[in-house]
Amino acid sequence: MEVRGEEHKVDEVSSTINQQPTTHNIQPTTAPKPETRNSEPAAVKVSALSLASIRAKKEMAEAQKSVVKDTQQLPSEPFTETEMLEQWLKYAQRMEDKGYRIVASLLTINDPVLDGTTIIHELPNESSKIDFEKERPELLGYLRGKLHNHDIQIIVKVNETLVVKKAFTNQDKYNRLVEINPNLEILKKMFDLDV
C-alpha cells in the first residue's frame, strides 16, 4: 500500500508539471548584494602592464602631490662672514680637486659679501655669471648644510670694473687666508710654522 501512495504522488506531480506552460526565458535570480557601510569604491584589480594601471599611477601621484605636507622647521643658526668665507673657499678647493677649475676660479675671483643671510658675489662679466648660475644650487646646498642655516640666499652681480685678486705663490695664498681668518697668523706663530 505504501508503494501505491508514492506512485500516486508521483503521478500528481508529473501531471501538474505537464499542465504548466514552458518558458524559455529563464532568468537567474541573484541575491541582492549586501550594502557596505564604507562609502569608498571597491578597489578594482588592474594589470600592472596596462594603460589603465599607468593612468591609475598618475592619478595616485597627483593625489599625493595635492596632500599638504607639514612644514618642518629647518635650522637657521647665525653665522659670521668669516665662517661663510671659510666654507666658500673649502667648496672652491673641493671643486679644484675634482677638476672643475673654471668653477673654482669663479668662486675665488672675488670675496663674497654677507648681508644678513644673503651672500652677494660679484663677477666680472655676464658669461661668468651664467657659468656660476649652473653651480649655484649645489653651492647653496653645501653652504646651508655646513653653516646650519637654510635661509641663506646667493645673489650674483655683474661688475665689469672688478679687479681680479688672484693668489699665485704660496705667500700670496697665505696672505689671502690671513685676510679671511686672522687667527691663522696666531697658529703660525704658536707652532713656529713656515709658509
C-alpha positions as CSV (number, residue, x, y, z in Angstrom):
1,M,0.0,0.0,0.0
2,E,2.7,2.3,0.7
3,V,4.1,1.8,-2.8
4,R,0.9,2.8,-4.4
5,G,0.7,6.0,-2.3
6,E,4.1,7.1,-3.6
7,E,3.2,6.3,-7.2
8,H,0.0,8.3,-6.8
9,K,2.0,11.3,-5.6
10,V,4.5,11.0,-8.4
11,D,1.6,11.0,-10.9
12,E,0.1,14.1,-9.4
13,V,3.4,16.0,-9.6
14,S,4.0,15.0,-13.2
15,S,0.5,16.0,-14.2
16,T,1.0,19.5,-12.6
17,I,4.3,19.9,-14.4
18,N,2.7,19.0,-17.7
19,Q,-0.1,21.5,-17.2
20,Q,2.3,24.5,-16.7
21,P,3.3,26.3,-19.8
22,T,7.0,26.1,-20.6
23,T,9.0,29.3,-20.8
24,H,12.4,29.6,-22.5
25,N,13.2,33.0,-21.0
26,I,14.5,31.8,-17.7
27,Q,16.4,34.5,-15.8
28,P,18.6,33.5,-13.0
29,T,17.8,35.1,-9.7
30,T,20.7,36.8,-8.0
31,A,20.8,37.5,-4.3
32,P,20.9,41.2,-3.6
33,K,24.4,42.4,-2.6
34,P,24.7,43.4,1.0
35,E,25.2,47.1,1.4
36,T,28.5,48.1,2.9
37,R,28.9,51.0,5.3
38,N,32.0,52.3,3.6
39,S,31.4,54.9,1.0
40,E,34.7,54.2,-0.7
41,P,34.6,52.4,-4.0
42,A,35.9,48.9,-4.1
43,A,39.4,48.6,-5.4
44,V,39.4,47.2,-9.0
45,K,42.3,44.9,-9.9
46,V,44.2,46.2,-12.9
47,S,47.1,44.6,-14.7
48,A,50.4,46.3,-13.9
49,L,51.3,46.5,-17.6
50,S,48.1,48.0,-18.9
51,L,47.3,51.6,-19.8
52,A,44.7,51.7,-17.0
53,S,47.4,51.0,-14.5
54,I,49.6,53.8,-15.8
55,R,46.6,56.1,-15.6
56,A,45.9,54.9,-12.0
57,K,49.5,55.5,-11.0
58,K,49.4,59.1,-12.4
59,E,46.2,59.8,-10.6
60,M,47.7,58.4,-7.4
61,A,50.8,60.5,-7.8
62,E,48.8,63.7,-8.4
63,A,46.6,62.9,-5.3
64,Q,49.8,62.6,-3.2
65,K,51.1,65.9,-4.6
66,S,47.9,67.6,-3.5
67,V,48.3,66.5,0.1
68,V,49.7,69.3,2.1
69,K,52.8,68.2,3.9
70,D,53.6,69.6,7.3
71,T,56.4,72.0,7.1
72,Q,59.3,71.1,9.3
73,Q,61.4,73.6,11.0
74,L,64.7,73.9,9.1
75,P,67.8,75.1,11.1
76,S,68.7,78.8,10.8
77,E,71.7,79.2,13.1
78,P,73.5,82.5,13.0
79,F,76.9,82.6,11.3
80,T,79.7,85.1,10.6
81,E,81.1,86.3,7.4
82,T,84.4,84.6,8.3
83,E,82.7,81.2,8.7
84,M,80.9,81.7,5.4
85,L,84.2,82.6,3.6
86,E,85.9,79.5,5.1
87,Q,83.2,77.2,3.8
88,W,83.1,79.1,0.5
89,L,86.8,78.5,0.0
90,K,86.6,74.9,1.1
91,Y,83.9,74.4,-1.6
92,A,86.2,76.1,-4.1
93,Q,89.0,73.8,-3.2
94,R,86.8,70.8,-3.5
95,M,85.8,71.9,-7.0
96,E,89.5,72.4,-7.8
97,D,90.3,68.9,-6.5
98,K,87.6,67.4,-8.7
99,G,89.0,69.1,-11.7
100,Y,86.3,71.8,-12.1
101,R,88.8,74.6,-12.3
102,I,86.5,77.1,-14.0
103,V,84.0,76.8,-11.2
104,A,86.8,77.1,-8.6
105,S,88.2,80.2,-10.3
106,L,84.7,81.8,-10.4
107,L,84.3,81.1,-6.7
108,T,87.7,82.6,-5.8
109,I,87.7,85.5,-8.3
110,N,86.3,87.8,-5.6
111,D,85.3,87.6,-2.0
112,P,81.6,87.3,-1.5
113,V,80.0,89.8,0.9
114,L,77.5,88.8,3.6
115,D,74.3,90.9,4.1
116,G,72.3,89.2,6.8
117,T,71.7,85.7,5.3
118,T,72.2,86.9,1.7
119,I,75.6,86.3,0.1
120,I,76.4,88.8,-2.6
121,H,79.0,87.6,-5.1
122,E,80.4,89.9,-7.8
123,L,81.6,88.5,-11.1
124,P,83.4,90.4,-14.0
125,N,81.1,89.6,-16.9
126,E,77.8,88.1,-17.9
127,S,79.2,84.8,-19.2
128,S,80.9,84.1,-15.9
129,K,77.6,84.7,-14.2
130,I,75.9,82.2,-16.5
131,D,78.6,79.6,-15.6
132,F,78.2,80.4,-11.9
133,E,74.4,80.1,-12.0
134,K,74.8,76.4,-13.1
135,E,76.8,75.7,-10.0
136,R,74.8,77.8,-7.6
137,P,72.2,75.2,-6.4
138,E,75.0,72.8,-5.3
139,L,76.9,75.6,-3.6
140,L,73.8,76.8,-1.9
141,G,73.0,73.3,-0.6
142,Y,76.6,72.9,0.6
143,L,76.6,76.2,2.5
144,R,73.2,75.6,4.0
145,G,74.4,72.3,5.3
146,K,77.8,73.4,6.6
147,L,76.5,76.6,8.2
148,H,73.3,75.1,9.5
149,N,71.2,77.8,8.1
150,H,68.5,77.2,5.4
151,D,67.7,80.9,5.0
152,I,70.9,81.5,3.0
153,Q,70.5,83.0,-0.5
154,I,73.1,83.8,-3.1
155,I,72.8,86.9,-5.3
156,V,75.2,87.3,-8.2
157,K,76.0,90.7,-9.6
158,V,78.0,91.6,-12.6
159,N,80.6,94.3,-12.0
160,E,82.7,94.9,-15.2
161,T,85.2,97.1,-13.3
162,L,86.0,94.3,-10.9
163,V,89.7,93.9,-10.3
164,V,90.6,90.2,-10.0
165,K,92.6,89.3,-6.9
166,K,94.4,86.1,-7.6
167,A,97.0,84.4,-5.4
168,F,99.7,82.7,-7.3
169,T,102.5,82.0,-4.9
170,N,102.3,80.2,-1.5
171,Q,103.0,83.5,0.2
172,D,100.1,85.2,-1.7
173,K,97.8,82.3,-0.8
174,Y,98.8,82.5,2.9
175,N,98.3,86.3,3.0
176,R,94.9,85.7,1.4
177,L,93.9,83.2,4.1
178,V,95.1,85.5,6.8
179,E,92.8,88.2,5.4
180,I,89.9,85.8,5.7
181,N,90.9,84.4,9.1
182,P,93.4,86.4,11.2
183,N,93.7,83.5,13.7
184,L,95.8,81.7,11.2
185,E,98.7,84.1,11.9
186,I,98.4,83.2,15.6
187,L,98.6,79.5,14.8
188,K,101.7,80.1,12.6
189,K,103.5,81.9,15.4
190,M,102.3,79.4,18.1
191,F,103.7,76.3,16.2
192,D,106.5,78.1,14.5
193,L,105.4,77.1,11.0
194,D,106.8,78.2,7.7
195,V,104.7,79.4,4.8
